[in-house]
């Protein structure tokens, strides 16, 4: 949440709008791809994606598509998060950039907390 506040404070509304537009377009792309994947799967199985409970036919094709969409979007968001995560962090004492894995600042020798980002 703090990164969002910092981005908005530094004129990042255009960037935020672009990210939302990209996410919206990506959702529809993933939806189309999952619909095609389901259609191909259904053609190879030669059966409808349904089952019966007490005489009621339940079609689970749309649930499968929704599951594929959620998995693909979650995977894309996780990948984006990993890409945007910085390899460096700032020392709380001397404010120098140090590697994220460091436990001691190489400039001021301050011991860094494990959960500090």
N, C-alpha and C positions, 0 to 999 in steps of 0.2 A: 504494500500500500504506500510505503514511503517513496518507492521509486516512481509510482504514478504521480504523487504530489510533486516530486522534484521535476518530472518531465513536464507537467502542466505549468509549473512555475517558470520554466525556462522556454516557454513558447512551444510546447510540444503538442498543442491541440491538433495541428495539421497532421503530425505523426500519428496521434491517437486515432484520428478519423481515417487515415490510410490503413492503419492496422485493423480497424473494425470493418472497413470495406474489403480488405483482403481476407479477413476471416469469413465474412458473408459469402464472398465468391468461392472460397475454399469449401465451405459447407455444401454449396450446390454442386461443386465438382465432385466431392466425395459422395454425395447422394446419387449423382448420375453413375459414377463408377460402381457403387454398390448395387444399384439397380441392374446394371449390365452383368455384374458378377453373379447376382442371383438368377437372372434370366439364363445365363450360360449353365449354371449349376442345375437349374430345373430342366433344361433341355437334355443334359447328360443323364440325369436320373430317370427321366421319362415318367415322373409321378408329380402330382400336385403336392405342394407343401402344406399338408393338412393332417389333422388327426381328429378322432371322434371321442367325445366324452358324453356318455348317456344319450347318444343319438345326435348330439350337436357337433357340427363340423367346425373345427377351429383352424383357421389359416394362420400359419406362423411365418409366412414369407415376409410380411412387413416387419414383424418383430426381428427377424434375422437381418433385414436391411437396416433397421434402426440400430441394432447391435453393432453391425459393421461400421456404420457412420460414427457412433460413439467411440469405438476403438480406434478408427483412423484419425478422427479429430483429436482425441486424447493423445495419441502417439505423435501427431504433428505438433501439438502444443508442448509436449514434453521435449521434443527435439528442438523446438524454438527456444524453450527455456534454457536448455543445455548450451545452445549456441550463444545466447545473449549473456549468460553468466560469465562474469569477468574472471580472468585467471589471476587477477591481483586484487588486493584489498588495501585499505588505508590504515596505517598504524594510528592508534588513538593518542599516542603521546607526541610523536614528531610529524605526523601527517604525511609520511612518505609512502610511496607505493611499494608493497612487498608481495611476494607470491602468496596465494591463498593457503597453501599447505604449510607455510612457515609457522613455527610455534614461538619464535623469538625474532624481534625486529633486528635486522642486520645493521641498522644505523644507530639506534639508541639502546639496543639490547633489552627492550621491554618485553616481558613474557606476555604472550597474547592468549586470550581466553579461547577455548576450543569452539564455543558457539558463536564467537564474534565474527561478523561478516563485514 
